[in-house]
């Protein structure tokens, strides 16, 4: 028998709980708007992989604690200390996205605040993306000399098309929840005061539905629309690995920490 959710090792910054068929996976680093570390991404991947083999799990709920869903990979001085970010965080982000997409259960993203960087990738890897009216989506990679990763190049474009995906990626503008709904980036938007109750309704509906039919449906739609996901993950990994070593990223990260406009030199 495959190991189940009960055998997961605790991960600092991640809360995982199974109750009445619903697996709640919550990024729990509210002090940094749930920025992601390599261990947290690995923990998300582990939880999704174990959920796939645990018959008690019928629906997965992916969310964040505090004021946001996820602000992306950590960009604080501590996060970038020493050698700075390496390819391991990219590898674990890709693993988490693969696990969400491959999971034969519905996965619901609960976005009640900011979703930025690879946080957008995690949300869009899910099958149903529910947003509070206070939520927004932001691909800010180019602000610090990087490119989208975690499959965002494929996941965003599959949802909203090439031109809008390029607008998000190149201009790095906030996309408010209402616009995200109009563009087709999210499944639904709810008033902030009603958000938790509306999320519970959707989760309950999925919980009562036909699990085998859901699995077949998810597999068929993802196979038809995410044909480029795997080559995209590799392409982003290769490109980001180069950009992480470039001067422009060092300048972009430093400017971010110093709250100033970066001066890129194209090196």
C-alpha contacts under 8 A as a table, 3 or more apart, distances in Angstrom:
res1	aa1	res2	aa2	distance
2	X	50	X	7.85
2	X	53	X	5.99
2	X	54	X	7.67
3	X	6	X	7.85
3	X	7	X	6.38
3	X	50	X	6.46
3	X	53	X	7.20
3	X	54	X	7.62
4	X	7	X	5.86
4	X	8	X	7.55
4	X	50	X	5.16
4	X	51	X	6.69
4	X	53	X	6.39
4	X	54	X	5.10
5	X	8	X	5.61
5	X	18	X	7.83
5	X	47	X	6.67
5	X	50	X	5.52
5	X	51	X	6.23
5	X	54	X	6.77
8	X	46	X	7.40
8	X	47	X	7.14
10	X	14	X	7.77
10	X	15	X	8.00
11	X	14	X	5.59
11	X	15	X	7.61
11	X	39	X	6.88
11	X	40	X	6.60
11	X	43	X	6.36
12	X	39	X	7.87
12	X	40	X	7.26
13	X	27	X	6.13
13	X	28	X	4.58
13	X	29	X	5.22
13	X	40	X	6.36
14	X	25	X	7.25
14	X	26	X	5.79
14	X	27	X	4.76
14	X	28	X	5.01
14	X	29	X	7.61
14	X	40	X	6.09
14	X	43	X	7.17
14	X	44	X	7.81
15	X	24	X	7.74
15	X	25	X	5.90
15	X	26	X	5.04
15	X	27	X	6.46
15	X	28	X	6.34
16	X	23	X	7.12
16	X	24	X	5.67
16	X	25	X	4.67
16	X	26	X	6.38
16	X	47	X	7.53
17	X	23	X	5.72
17	X	24	X	5.26
17	X	25	X	6.78
18	X	21	X	6.62
18	X	22	X	5.65
18	X	23	X	4.34
18	X	24	X	6.26
18	X	57	X	7.45
19	X	22	X	5.36
19	X	23	X	6.50
21	X	56	X	5.58
21	X	57	X	4.80
21	X	58	X	5.09
21	X	59	X	6.47
21	X	207	X	7.15
22	X	57	X	5.98
22	X	58	X	6.11
22	X	59	X	4.96
22	X	60	X	5.68
22	X	61	X	7.00
22	X	207	X	7.52
23	X	51	X	7.84
23	X	57	X	6.18
23	X	58	X	7.78
23	X	59	X	6.29
23	X	60	X	4.68
23	X	61	X	6.05
24	X	60	X	5.95
24	X	61	X	4.74
24	X	62	X	6.15
24	X	63	X	7.68
25	X	44	X	7.19
25	X	47	X	7.58
25	X	60	X	7.32
25	X	61	X	6.06
25	X	62	X	4.93
25	X	63	X	6.42
26	X	62	X	5.88
26	X	63	X	4.82
26	X	64	X	4.96
26	X	65	X	6.57
27	X	34	X	5.85
27	X	40	X	7.54
27	X	63	X	6.36
27	X	64	X	4.59
27	X	65	X	6.24
27	X	69	X	7.67
27	X	70	X	7.45
28	X	34	X	6.04
28	X	64	X	6.11
28	X	65	X	5.23
28	X	66	X	7.89
29	X	32	X	5.91
29	X	33	X	6.40
29	X	34	X	4.29
29	X	35	X	6.59
29	X	65	X	6.98
30	X	33	X	4.75
30	X	34	X	5.09
30	X	64	X	7.78
30	X	65	X	5.69
30	X	66	X	4.98
30	X	67	X	6.96
30	X	68	X	7.44
31	X	34	X	7.09
32	X	35	X	5.52
32	X	71	X	7.48
32	X	74	X	7.91
33	X	66	X	7.20
33	X	67	X	6.60
33	X	68	X	5.32
33	X	69	X	7.10
33	X	70	X	5.90
33	X	71	X	5.53
33	X	114	X	7.83
34	X	64	X	6.44
34	X	65	X	7.13
34	X	68	X	6.80
34	X	69	X	6.62
34	X	70	X	4.74
34	X	71	X	5.88
34	X	72	X	7.60
35	X	70	X	5.74
35	X	71	X	4.93
35	X	72	X	5.11
35	X	73	X	5.36
35	X	74	X	4.94
36	X	40	X	6.10
36	X	41	X	6.55
36	X	70	X	7.48
36	X	71	X	7.55
36	X	72	X	5.74
36	X	73	X	4.51
36	X	74	X	5.47
37	X	40	X	5.24
37	X	41	X	6.28
37	X	73	X	6.34
37	X	74	X	6.33
37	X	79	X	7.99
37	X	89	X	6.96
38	X	41	X	5.24
38	X	42	X	6.11
38	X	88	X	6.84
38	X	89	X	4.74
38	X	92	X	6.39
38	X	93	X	7.87
39	X	42	X	4.99
39	X	43	X	5.98
40	X	43	X	4.89
40	X	44	X	6.23
41	X	44	X	5.10
41	X	45	X	6.28
41	X	89	X	7.48
41	X	92	X	5.55
41	X	93	X	5.69
41	X	96	X	6.31
42	X	45	X	5.06
42	X	46	X	6.07
42	X	92	X	5.33
42	X	93	X	7.50
42	X	95	X	7.56
42	X	96	X	6.86
43	X	46	X	4.97
43	X	47	X	6.11
44	X	47	X	5.16
44	X	48	X	6.25
44	X	96	X	5.94
45	X	48	X	5.21
45	X	49	X	6.07
45	X	92	X	7.36
45	X	95	X	5.95
45	X	96	X	4.05
45	X	97	X	7.57
45	X	99	X	5.88
45	X	100	X	7.65
46	X	49	X	5.15
46	X	50	X	6.05
46	X	96	X	7.83
47	X	50	X	5.20
47	X	51	X	5.98
48	X	51	X	4.99
48	X	52	X	6.34
48	X	96	X	7.48
48	X	99	X	5.62
48	X	100	X	6.06
48	X	103	X	6.66
49	X	52	X	5.30
49	X	53	X	7.02
49	X	99	X	5.84
49	X	103	X	7.14
50	X	53	X	5.36
50	X	54	X	6.26
51	X	54	X	5.00
51	X	55	X	7.75
51	X	57	X	6.02
51	X	103	X	7.48
52	X	55	X	7.75
52	X	57	X	7.82
52	X	103	X	5.32
52	X	104	X	6.19
52	X	105	X	7.27
54	X	57	X	5.85
55	X	58	X	7.29
57	X	60	X	7.27
57	X	105	X	7.74
58	X	105	X	5.95
58	X	106	X	7.40
58	X	207	X	6.08
58	X	211	X	6.88
59	X	105	X	5.76
59	X	106	X	5.28
59	X	107	X	6.07
59	X	108	X	7.68
59	X	203	X	7.10
59	X	206	X	6.86
59	X	207	X	6.04
60	X	105	X	7.14
60	X	106	X	6.34
60	X	107	X	4.64
60	X	108	X	6.14
61	X	107	X	5.90
61	X	108	X	4.90
61	X	109	X	6.17
61	X	110	X	7.00
61	X	203	X	7.88
62	X	107	X	7.12
62	X	108	X	6.04
62	X	109	X	4.92
62	X	110	X	6.04
62	X	123	X	7.94
63	X	69	X	5.80
63	X	109	X	6.09
63	X	110	X	4.93
63	X	111	X	6.49
64	X	68	X	6.08
64	X	69	X	4.33
64	X	70	X	6.38
64	X	110	X	7.71
64	X	111	X	7.63
65	X	68	X	6.62
65	X	69	X	6.98
67	X	112	X	7.28
67	X	113	X	5.84
67	X	114	X	7.81
68	X	71	X	7.37
68	X	111	X	7.27
68	X	112	X	6.03
68	X	113	X	4.03
68	X	114	X	4.93
68	X	115	X	6.98
68	X	135	X	7.90
69	X	110	X	7.32
69	X	111	X	5.21
69	X	112	X	6.12
69	X	113	X	5.54
69	X	114	X	5.69
69	X	115	X	5.45
69	X	119	X	7.36
70	X	114	X	6.35
70	X	115	X	4.96
70	X	116	X	6.24
70	X	119	X	4.94
70	X	120	X	7.88
71	X	74	X	7.79
71	X	114	X	6.46
71	X	115	X	5.63
71	X	116	X	4.66
71	X	117	X	6.50
71	X	118	X	7.85
71	X	119	X	6.05
72	X	115	X	7.40
72	X	116	X	5.25
72	X	117	X	4.49
72	X	118	X	4.84
72	X	119	X	4.81
72	X	120	X	7.79
73	X	117	X	7.04
73	X	118	X	6.65
73	X	119	X	7.94
74	X	79	X	5.62
74	X	80	X	7.85
75	X	78	X	7.96
75	X	79	X	5.71
75	X	80	X	6.34
75	X	253	X	7.02
75	X	256	X	7.99
75	X	257	X	7.67
76	X	79	X	5.06
76	X	80	X	6.30
76	X	257	X	6.72
77	X	80	X	5.17
77	X	81	X	5.89
77	X	257	X	7.19
78	X	81	X	5.08
79	X	84	X	7.11
79	X	85	X	7.46
80	X	83	X	7.21
80	X	84	X	4.19
80	X	85	X	6.01
81	X	84	X	5.39
83	X	86	X	7.68
85	X	88	X	7.99
85	X	89	X	7.10
85	X	244	X	7.33
86	X	89	X	6.33
86	X	90	X	7.47
86	X	241	X	7.35
86	X	244	X	7.34
87	X	90	X	5.01
87	X	91	X	6.13
87	X	237	X	7.50
87	X	241	X	6.17
88	X	91	X	4.94
88	X	92	X	6.21
89	X	92	X	5.22
89	X	93	X	6.10
90	X	93	X	5.08
90	X	94	X	6.16
90	X	149	X	7.47
90	X	150	X	6.98
90	X	237	X	6.47
91	X	94	X	5.20
91	X	95	X	6.17
91	X	237	X	7.59
92	X	95	X	4.87
92	X	96	X	6.11
93	X	96	X	5.13
93	X	97	X	6.30
93	X	118	X	7.52
93	X	150	X	5.47
94	X	97	X	5.16
94	X	98	X	6.11
94	X	150	X	5.07
94	X	151	X	6.98
94	X	233	X	6.46
95	X	98	X	5.12
95	X	99	X	6.10
96	X	99	X	5.12
96	X	100	X	6.27
96	X	122	X	7.61
97	X	100	X	5.21
97	X	101	X	6.26
97	X	121	X	7.23
97	X	122	X	6.03
97	X	125	X	5.87
97	X	150	X	6.59
97	X	151	X	7.31
98	X	101	X	5.27
98	X	102	X	5.99
99	X	102	X	5.13
99	X	103	X	5.86
100	X	103	X	5.32
100	X	107	X	7.10
100	X	125	X	6.10
100	X	126	X	6.24
101	X	125	X	5.72
101	X	126	X	6.65
101	X	127	X	7.86
101	X	222	X	7.52
102	X	219	X	7.56
103	X	106	X	7.66
103	X	107	X	7.97
104	X	214	X	7.61
104	X	215	X	4.65
104	X	216	X	7.82
104	X	218	X	7.27
104	X	219	X	7.50
105	X	211	X	6.95
105	X	214	X	6.85
105	X	215	X	5.84
106	X	126	X	7.75
106	X	127	X	6.08
106	X	128	X	7.62
106	X	206	X	7.31
106	X	214	X	6.99
106	X	215	X	7.57
106	X	218	X	7.67
107	X	126	X	5.13
107	X	127	X	5.37
107	X	128	X	6.53
108	X	126	X	5.82
108	X	127	X	6.05
108	X	128	X	4.79
108	X	129	X	5.89
108	X	130	X	7.22
108	X	203	X	7.55
109	X	123	X	5.36
109	X	124	X	7.81
109	X	126	X	5.89
109	X	127	X	7.68
109	X	128	X	6.19
109	X	129	X	4.71
109	X	130	X	5.99
110	X	123	X	7.97
110	X	129	X	6.47
110	X	130	X	5.25
110	X	131	X	6.25
110	X	199	X	7.36
111	X	114	X	7.36
111	X	115	X	7.01
111	X	123	X	7.69
111	X	129	X	7.32
111	X	130	X	6.03
111	X	131	X	4.67
111	X	132	X	6.36
111	X	135	X	6.32
112	X	131	X	5.69
112	X	132	X	4.73
112	X	133	X	7.71
112	X	134	X	6.50
112	X	135	X	5.29
112	X	192	X	7.69
112	X	195	X	7.78
113	X	131	X	7.91
113	X	132	X	6.96
113	X	134	X	5.72
113	X	135	X	3.96
113	X	136	X	6.35
114	X	135	X	5.34
114	X	136	X	5.08
114	X	137	X	6.18
114	X	138	X	7.74
115	X	119	X	5.25
115	X	120	X	5.40
115	X	123	X	7.80
115	X	135	X	7.32
115	X	136	X	6.17
115	X	137	X	4.91
115	X	138	X	6.36
116	X	119	X	5.06
116	X	120	X	5.41
116	X	137	X	5.74
116	X	138	X	4.58
116	X	139	X	5.77
116	X	140	X	6.89
117	X	120	X	5.67
117	X	121	X	7.21
117	X	138	X	6.41
117	X	139	X	4.98
117	X	140	X	5.95
117	X	141	X	6.43
117	X	148	X	7.07
117	X	149	X	7.81
118	X	121	X	4.80
118	X	122	X	6.33
118	X	148	X	7.48
118	X	149	X	6.32
118	X	150	X	5.71
118	X	152	X	7.32
119	X	122	X	5.12
119	X	123	X	6.25
120	X	123	X	5.12
120	X	124	X	6.12
120	X	137	X	6.61
120	X	138	X	7.24
120	X	139	X	7.32
120	X	152	X	7.15
121	X	124	X	5.27
121	X	125	X	6.05
121	X	149	X	7.51
121	X	150	X	5.55
121	X	151	X	6.16
121	X	152	X	4.97
121	X	155	X	6.86
121	X	156	X	7.79
122	X	125	X	5.23
122	X	126	X	6.84
122	X	150	X	7.50
123	X	126	X	5.53
123	X	129	X	6.55
124	X	127	X	7.39
124	X	129	X	6.91
124	X	152	X	7.97
124	X	155	X	6.14
124	X	156	X	7.13
124	X	185	X	7.76
125	X	155	X	6.81
126	X	129	X	6.59
127	X	218	X	7.60
128	X	186	X	7.48
128	X	187	X	5.87
129	X	186	X	5.01
129	X	187	X	5.08
129	X	188	X	6.93
130	X	186	X	6.35
130	X	187	X	5.78
130	X	188	X	5.18
130	X	189	X	6.07
130	X	190	X	7.86
130	X	199	X	7.13
131	X	134	X	7.86
131	X	135	X	6.01
131	X	177	X	6.52
131	X	186	X	7.03
131	X	187	X	7.91
131	X	188	X	6.24
131	X	189	X	4.75
131	X	190	X	6.47
131	X	195	X	7.87
132	X	135	X	5.27
132	X	177	X	7.00
132	X	189	X	5.48
132	X	190	X	5.08
132	X	191	X	5.96
132	X	192	X	5.30
132	X	195	X	5.94
133	X	176	X	7.88
133	X	177	X	5.55
133	X	178	X	6.82
133	X	189	X	5.93
133	X	190	X	5.75
133	X	191	X	5.36
133	X	192	X	5.83
134	X	176	X	7.66
134	X	177	X	6.80
134	X	192	X	6.59
135	X	176	X	6.38
135	X	177	X	5.32
136	X	174	X	6.22
136	X	175	X	5.36
136	X	176	X	4.33
136	X	177	X	5.19
136	X	180	X	7.79
137	X	174	X	5.76
137	X	175	X	5.03
137	X	176	X	6.52
137	X	177	X	7.40
137	X	180	X	7.61
138	X	168	X	7.07
138	X	172	X	6.35
138	X	173	X	6.21
138	X	174	X	4.90
138	X	175	X	6.25
139	X	142	X	7.91
139	X	148	X	6.93
139	X	168	X	5.97
139	X	169	X	5.41
139	X	172	X	5.37
139	X	173	X	7.36
139	X	174	X	7.85
140	X	143	X	5.50
140	X	144	X	7.50
140	X	169	X	7.05
140	X	172	X	4.80
140	X	173	X	7.49
141	X	144	X	5.79
141	X	145	X	6.54
141	X	146	X	4.85
141	X	147	X	5.25
141	X	148	X	5.81
141	X	169	X	7.30
141	X	172	X	7.36
142	X	145	X	4.81
142	X	146	X	5.00
142	X	147	X	5.84
142	X	148	X	7.92
142	X	169	X	7.08
142	X	170	X	6.49
142	X	171	X	7.92
142	X	172	X	6.86
143	X	146	X	7.39
143	X	172	X	6.97
143	X	252	X	6.65
143	X	262	X	7.86
144	X	248	X	7.22
144	X	249	X	5.53
144	X	251	X	7.37
144	X	252	X	3.80
144	X	253	X	5.66
144	X	255	X	7.98
144	X	256	X	7.29
144	X	262	X	7.53
145	X	243	X	7.07
145	X	248	X	5.28
145	X	249	X	4.67
145	X	252	X	5.78
145	X	264	X	7.74
146	X	240	X	6.52
146	X	243	X	5.87
146	X	244	X	7.12
146	X	249	X	6.49
147	X	169	X	7.81
147	X	236	X	7.44
147	X	239	X	7.57
147	X	240	X	6.33
147	X	243	X	7.84
148	X	151	X	7.60
148	X	152	X	5.82
148	X	153	X	6.28
148	X	169	X	6.97
148	X	236	X	7.06
149	X	152	X	5.51
149	X	153	X	6.97
149	X	233	X	7.15
149	X	236	X	5.42
149	X	237	X	7.03
149	X	240	X	7.39
150	X	233	X	6.39
150	X	236	X	7.54
151	X	154	X	5.59
151	X	155	X	5.97
151	X	229	X	6.26
151	X	232	X	6.00
151	X	233	X	5.08
151	X	236	X	7.27
152	X	155	X	4.88
152	X	156	X	5.44
152	X	157	X	7.81
153	X	156	X	5.93
153	X	157	X	6.24
153	X	165	X	7.59
153	X	232	X	6.78
153	X	236	X	7.97
154	X	157	X	5.28
154	X	158	X	5.89
154	X	226	X	7.01
154	X	228	X	6.43
154	X	229	X	5.66
154	X	232	X	6.35
155	X	158	X	5.21
155	X	159	X	6.40
155	X	226	X	7.30
155	X	229	X	7.35
156	X	159	X	5.21
156	X	160	X	6.16
156	X	161	X	7.39
156	X	165	X	5.85
156	X	185	X	7.29
157	X	160	X	5.30
157	X	161	X	4.45
157	X	162	X	5.17
157	X	164	X	7.54
157	X	165	X	5.19
158	X	161	X	5.89
158	X	225	X	6.51
158	X	226	X	6.97
159	X	184	X	6.06
159	X	185	X	5.52
160	X	164	X	6.13
160	X	165	X	6.49
160	X	183	X	5.86
160	X	184	X	5.72
160	X	185	X	6.03
161	X	164	X	5.83
161	X	165	X	6.06
162	X	165	X	5.05
162	X	166	X	6.06
163	X	166	X	5.18
163	X	167	X	6.23
164	X	167	X	4.91
164	X	168	X	6.26
165	X	168	X	5.18
165	X	169	X	6.13
166	X	169	X	4.97
166	X	170	X	5.63
166	X	171	X	7.85
167	X	170	X	5.44
167	X	171	X	5.55
167	X	172	X	7.39
167	X	173	X	8.00
168	X	171	X	5.77
168	X	172	X	5.31
168	X	173	X	6.11
168	X	174	X	7.92
168	X	175	X	7.78
169	X	172	X	5.43
175	X	179	X	6.21
175	X	180	X	6.13
176	X	179	X	5.42
176	X	180	X	6.12
177	X	180	X	4.88
177	X	181	X	6.20
177	X	189	X	6.65
178	X	181	X	5.20
178	X	182	X	6.34
178	X	189	X	6.97
179	X	182	X	4.93
179	X	183	X	6.02
180	X	183	X	5.16
180	X	184	X	6.14
180	X	185	X	5.00
180	X	186	X	5.97
181	X	184	X	5.12
181	X	185	X	5.84
181	X	186	X	5.21
181	X	187	X	6.77
181	X	188	X	6.42
181	X	189	X	6.79
182	X	185	X	7.74
184	X	187	X	7.15
186	X	189	X	7.56
190	X	194	X	6.52
190	X	195	X	5.51
190	X	198	X	7.28
191	X	194	X	5.37
191	X	195	X	5.91
192	X	195	X	5.07
193	X	196	X	7.67
194	X	197	X	5.56
194	X	198	X	6.13
195	X	198	X	5.20
195	X	199	X	6.11
196	X	199	X	5.13
196	X	200	X	6.22
197	X	200	X	5.09
197	X	201	X	6.37
198	X	201	X	5.04
198	X	202	X	6.46
199	X	202	X	5.24
199	X	203	X	6.17
200	X	203	X	5.10
200	X	204	X	5.95
201	X	204	X	5.14
201	X	205	X	6.17
202	X	205	X	5.11
202	X	206	X	6.33
203	X	206	X	5.17
203	X	207	X	5.99
204	X	207	X	4.88
204	X	208	X	6.28
205	X	208	X	5.35
205	X	209	X	6.41
206	X	209	X	5.08
209	X	214	X	7.74
210	X	213	X	5.42
210	X	214	X	6.13
211	X	214	X	5.04
211	X	215	X	6.20
212	X	215	X	5.12
212	X	216	X	6.33
213	X	216	X	5.17
213	X	217	X	6.03
214	X	217	X	5.05
214	X	218	X	6.01
215	X	218	X	5.26
215	X	219	X	6.15
216	X	219	X	5.20
216	X	220	X	6.14
217	X	220	X	5.21
217	X	221	X	6.18
218	X	221	X	5.38
218	X	222	X	6.00
219	X	222	X	5.33
219	X	223	X	5.96
220	X	223	X	5.16
220	X	224	X	6.24
221	X	224	X	5.11
221	X	225	X	6.13
222	X	225	X	5.21
222	X	226	X	5.29
222	X	227	X	7.67
223	X	226	X	5.74
223	X	227	X	5.96
224	X	227	X	6.34
226	X	229	X	5.26
227	X	230	X	7.51
228	X	231	X	5.61
228	X	232	X	5.87
229	X	232	X	5.00
229	X	233	X	6.15
230	X	233	X	5.20
230	X	234	X	6.56
231	X	234	X	5.18
231	X	235	X	6.03
232	X	235	X	4.94
232	X	236	X	5.93
233	X	236	X	5.26
233	X	237	X	6.04
234	X	237	X	4.97
234	X	238	X	6.16
235	X	238	X	5.26
235	X	239	X	6.12
236	X	239	X	5.10
236	X	240	X	5.76
237	X	240	X	5.28
237	X	241	X	6.01
238	X	241	X	5.27
238	X	242	X	6.69
239	X	242	X	5.39
239	X	243	X	6.36
240	X	243	X	4.89
240	X	244	X	5.91
241	X	244	X	5.37
241	X	245	X	6.90
242	X	245	X	5.56
242	X	246	X	6.66
243	X	246	X	5.03
243	X	248	X	7.78
243	X	249	X	6.57
244	X	249	X	5.96
244	X	250	X	7.90
245	X	249	X	7.20
245	X	250	X	7.92
246	X	249	X	5.64
246	X	250	X	6.87
246	X	267	X	5.97
247	X	250	X	5.15
247	X	251	X	6.21
247	X	265	X	7.68
247	X	266	X	7.88
247	X	267	X	5.40
248	X	251	X	5.04
248	X	252	X	5.88
248	X	264	X	5.41
248	X	265	X	6.42
248	X	266	X	6.36
248	X	267	X	5.86
249	X	252	X	4.82
249	X	253	X	5.88
250	X	253	X	5.27
250	X	254	X	6.06
251	X	254	X	5.12
251	X	255	X	5.99
251	X	262	X	6.17
251	X	263	X	6.96
251	X	264	X	6.90
252	X	255	X	5.14
252	X	256	X	6.11
252	X	262	X	5.36
252	X	263	X	7.71
252	X	264	X	7.48
253	X	256	X	5.04
253	X	257	X	6.36
254	X	257	X	5.21
254	X	258	X	6.15
254	X	262	X	7.96
255	X	258	X	4.95
255	X	259	X	5.74
255	X	260	X	5.06
255	X	261	X	6.03
255	X	262	X	5.16
256	X	259	X	5.02
256	X	260	X	6.42
256	X	261	X	7.69
256	X	262	X	7.68
257	X	260	X	7.98
264	X	267	X	7.78
